[in-house]
Amino acid sequence: MTSVEITITSILDFFPTLRSRGLYKISAITIICLVQFIASINFSLQSGTYWIEFVDYYAGNWAVFLIGALEAISISWFYGLNNFKKDLSLMIGEKITNSKLFYGWFVSWFFICPVYLITLTVLTFINTKPLEIGSYVYPRWAHILGLLMSFSTLSGSLFWAVWLIIRNLFITKEVEFFSFYLLIIFILKISLFKPVINLFKPDFDNWKPVKKSDQIRAKIIHGLPREEMNFEKF
C-alpha cells in the first residue's frame, strides 16, 4: 500500500488538474493500481519466491542510503539549517525549535546522518555480490539487472538535477552575454558558474506554502520583502 500511495500522490502533485476533477482522479488511481497489479503477478507464480528475494535484495540496496544522504546534505548544507528551522517553526511552533535540545537535530542533520549514510552506501556497494538462495546462485544477467534496478532508484534525482542545470545554462539563460569580446574567463564565470550556483540557493518564490496565510507567515519569518513573495501565483 505504501508504494501505491506514494505513486498516486506523486502523480497527482505533478498533474494538479487530476486532483481537481473527480473523474480524472478516479481514472488515474484506477490505472495506477491496475499497472502495479499486472507488474506484481509474477510474484504469485511458482517462481514468485525468487522474484521477491531478487527485488528485496536489489531495490532496497545502497541506493536508498545514498538518497537519504543526498536529502540530508541538500537540506542542511545547501538550503540551510536556519531556513529549515524557520520552516519547522511555522509548522510545530517556535517553542520547540528554539529549545536547546533541538540543536541536537542540527548536528544530526548536518554531520552525523550524511557521514553515517555515505559510509553505509560505500560498504553496502562494496559488499554487493550475486544473490544466492540456498544452493541456487542467480545468473549473471540477474545480477546486472539488479544493479540497474538499484541505479534506477537514483534516476529521478540525477535526471532532475541534470535537467535543472541544462535549463539554467541553455534554456532560461540566467545571465546575458554583455559582449562578444569579453574575456574567456569572465564568460565562463558569468555564463557557466553562476547559473549552476543559483541551483543551490533557496527559491522562496516557487517553493512556499499553498495557503496565502501561511505564505505571509513564511515571508515574515524569512525576512523577505513583499515583492519577493509573489502571492499572485496562488
ZILIN-V555511 format. One record per residue. N is the residue number from 1. SS is DSSP state (~ for helix, > for strand, _ for the rest). OMEGA is omega as a letter, one per 30 degrees, with the letter a starting at -180 (* if undefined). BURIAL is # if it has 9 or more other ideal C-beta (glycine too) atoms within 8 Angstrom, else .. Layout:
[[N	SS	OMEGA	BURIAL] [N	SS	OMEGA	BURIAL]]
//
This chain:
[[1	_	a	.] [2	~	a	.] [3	~	l	.] [4	~	a	#] [5	~	l	.] [6	~	l	.] [7	~	a	#] [8	~	a	#] [9	~	a	.] [10	~	a	.] [11	~	l	#] [12	~	l	#] [13	~	a	.] [14	~	l	.] [15	_	a	#] [16	~	a	.] [17	~	l	.] [18	~	a	#] [19	~	a	#] [20	~	a	.] [21	_	a	.] [22	~	a	.] [23	~	l	.] [24	~	a	#] [25	~	l	#] [26	~	l	.] [27	~	l	.] [28	~	l	#] [29	~	l	#] [30	~	a	.] [31	~	l	.] [32	~	l	#] [33	~	a	#] [34	~	l	.] [35	~	a	.] [36	~	l	#] [37	~	l	.] [38	~	a	.] [39	~	a	.] [40	_	a	.] [41	~	a	.] [42	~	l	#] [43	~	a	.] [44	~	l	.] [45	_	a	.] [46	_	l	.] [47	_	a	.] [48	~	a	#] [49	~	l	.] [50	~	l	#] [51	~	l	#] [52	~	l	#] [53	~	a	#] [54	~	a	#] [55	~	a	#] [56	~	a	.] [57	~	a	#] [58	~	a	#] [59	~	a	#] [60	_	a	.] [61	_	a	#] [62	~	a	#] [63	~	l	#] [64	~	l	#] [65	~	a	#] [66	~	l	#] [67	~	l	#] [68	~	l	#] [69	~	l	#] [70	~	l	#] [71	~	l	.] [72	~	a	#] [73	~	a	#] [74	~	a	#] [75	~	a	#] [76	~	a	#] [77	~	a	.] [78	~	l	.] [79	~	l	#] [80	~	a	.] [81	~	l	#] [82	~	l	.] [83	~	l	#] [84	~	l	#] [85	~	l	#] [86	~	l	#] [87	~	l	#] [88	~	l	#] [89	~	l	#] [90	~	a	#] [91	~	a	.] [92	~	l	.] [93	_	a	.] [94	~	l	.] [95	~	a	.] [96	~	a	#] [97	~	l	#] [98	_	l	.] [99	_	a	.] [100	~	l	.] [101	~	a	.] [102	~	a	#] [103	~	l	.] [104	~	l	.] [105	~	l	.] [106	~	l	#] [107	~	a	#] [108	~	a	#] [109	~	a	#] [110	~	a	#] [111	~	a	.] [112	~	a	#] [113	~	l	#] [114	~	a	#] [115	~	a	.] [116	~	a	.] [117	~	l	#] [118	~	l	#] [119	~	l	.] [120	~	l	#] [121	~	a	#] [122	~	a	#] [123	~	l	.] [124	~	l	#] [125	~	a	.] [126	~	a	.] [127	_	l	.] [128	_	a	.] [129	_	a	.] [130	_	a	.] [131	_	l	#] [132	>	l	.] [133	>	a	.] [134	_	l	.] [135	_	a	.] [136	>	l	.] [137	>	l	.] [138	_	a	#] [139	_	a	.] [140	~	l	.] [141	~	l	.] [142	~	l	#] [143	~	l	#] [144	~	l	.] [145	~	l	.] [146	~	l	#] [147	~	l	#] [148	~	l	.] [149	~	l	#] [150	~	l	#] [151	~	a	#] [152	~	l	.] [153	_	a	#] [154	_	a	#] [155	~	a	.] [156	~	a	.] [157	~	a	#] [158	~	a	.] [159	~	a	.] [160	~	l	.] [161	~	l	#] [162	~	l	.] [163	~	l	.] [164	~	l	#] [165	~	l	#] [166	~	a	#] [167	~	a	#] [168	~	a	#] [169	~	a	#] [170	~	a	.] [171	~	a	.] [172	_	l	.] [173	_	a	.] [174	_	a	.] [175	_	l	.] [176	_	l	.] [177	_	a	#] [178	_	a	.] [179	_	l	.] [180	_	a	.] [181	_	l	.] [182	_	l	#] [183	_	a	.] [184	~	a	.] [185	~	l	.] [186	~	l	.] [187	~	l	#] [188	~	a	#] [189	~	a	#] [190	~	a	#] [191	~	a	#] [192	~	a	#] [193	~	a	.] [194	~	l	#] [195	~	l	#] [196	~	l	#] [197	~	l	.] [198	~	l	#] [199	_	a	#] [200	_	l	.] [201	_	l	.] [202	_	l	.] [203	_	a	.] [204	_	a	#] [205	_	a	.] [206	_	a	.] [207	_	a	.] [208	_	a	#] [209	_	a	.] [210	_	a	.] [211	_	a	.] [212	~	l	.] [213	~	l	.] [214	~	l	#] [215	~	l	#] [216	~	l	#] [217	~	l	#] [218	~	l	#] [219	~	a	#] [220	~	a	.] [221	~	l	#] [222	~	l	#] [223	_	a	.] [224	_	l	#] [225	_	a	.] [226	~	a	.] [227	~	l	.] [228	~	l	#] [229	_	a	#] [230	_	a	.] [231	~	a	.] [232	~	a	.] [233	~	a	.] [234	_	*	.]]
//
